[in-house]
């Protein structure tokens, strides 16, 4: 009979793969559970530049860069109609990357396997379970308290880029905001509208419309972005990581970076619990809370800048005042 692993990581995305890699490097017997099914394809995701040292430590930076598109400039029409440009050359880490999540996730899982993790498709039981199932929180939904901050509806389109456009654009509108960026998978533009309701016949705001240069495609995809956090993100034999620990506003473009950066303290928490020491888990909880507080502070700042008095914005002004 196979001995149960020290740690079972449920979810083979960036958070799960990164924490499995760290546990394997530390010598723990870790099993990464990934059923191989893509229930929805992540689109329009950007990996913040400070994640590059983490990818380098995992030995996958060159491989990830090779299948990603650098985003050399961040542009924003926020709060007013003028476009503000922030070149990536100002970052000591280089440009952020528009990533193909299928390729990124596979590279991170391969790194975990090379470090000694075991990959399975079926459910397993470990002495410690790490929930890396994203905002669904499949392993922790009923076991860890959750504070919900907001729930946003996202409508996404893919459209041909008129010319190569290695920059992102975020633009405020009365009923929400719009984001466009290059797509690493096929060279097209990802267009995302975020609001309280799914977009049906909503026209893009002026700078977004100018960038697209044509009517939006008839076909679109839909996502729900839940913003919230586990409080605390652990219990006696369970740790949440990634979006299962803290799910951020897509405006921040920090979800992937958070998933990777929390892997180290989450792994330390798991190793501590294996030894009966809760101090690393309590430190992990404080780390998550600090990141949540900083995120909500920044979110409040940016959501109050546009000065719109429409329901989308006024609701969130009150919301952030109550939450933070």
Buried (B, 14 or more C-beta within 10 A) or exposed (E): EEEEBBBBBBBBBBBBBBBBBBBBBBEBBBBBBBEEEEEEEBBBBBBBBBBBEBBEBBBBBEBBBEBBBBBBBBBBBBBEEEEEEEEBEEBEEBBBBBBBBEBBBBBBBBBBBEBBBBBBEEEBEBBBBBBBBBBBBEBBBEBBEBEEBBEBBBBBBBBEBEEEBBBBBBBBBBBBBBBBBBBBBEEBBBBBBBBBEBBEEBEBBEBBBEBBEEEBEEEBBEBEBBBBBBBBBBBEBBBBBBBBBBBBBBBBBBBBBBBBBBBBBBBBBBBBBBEEEBEBBBBBBEBBBEBBEEBBEBBBEBBBBBEBEEEBBEEBBEBBEEBB
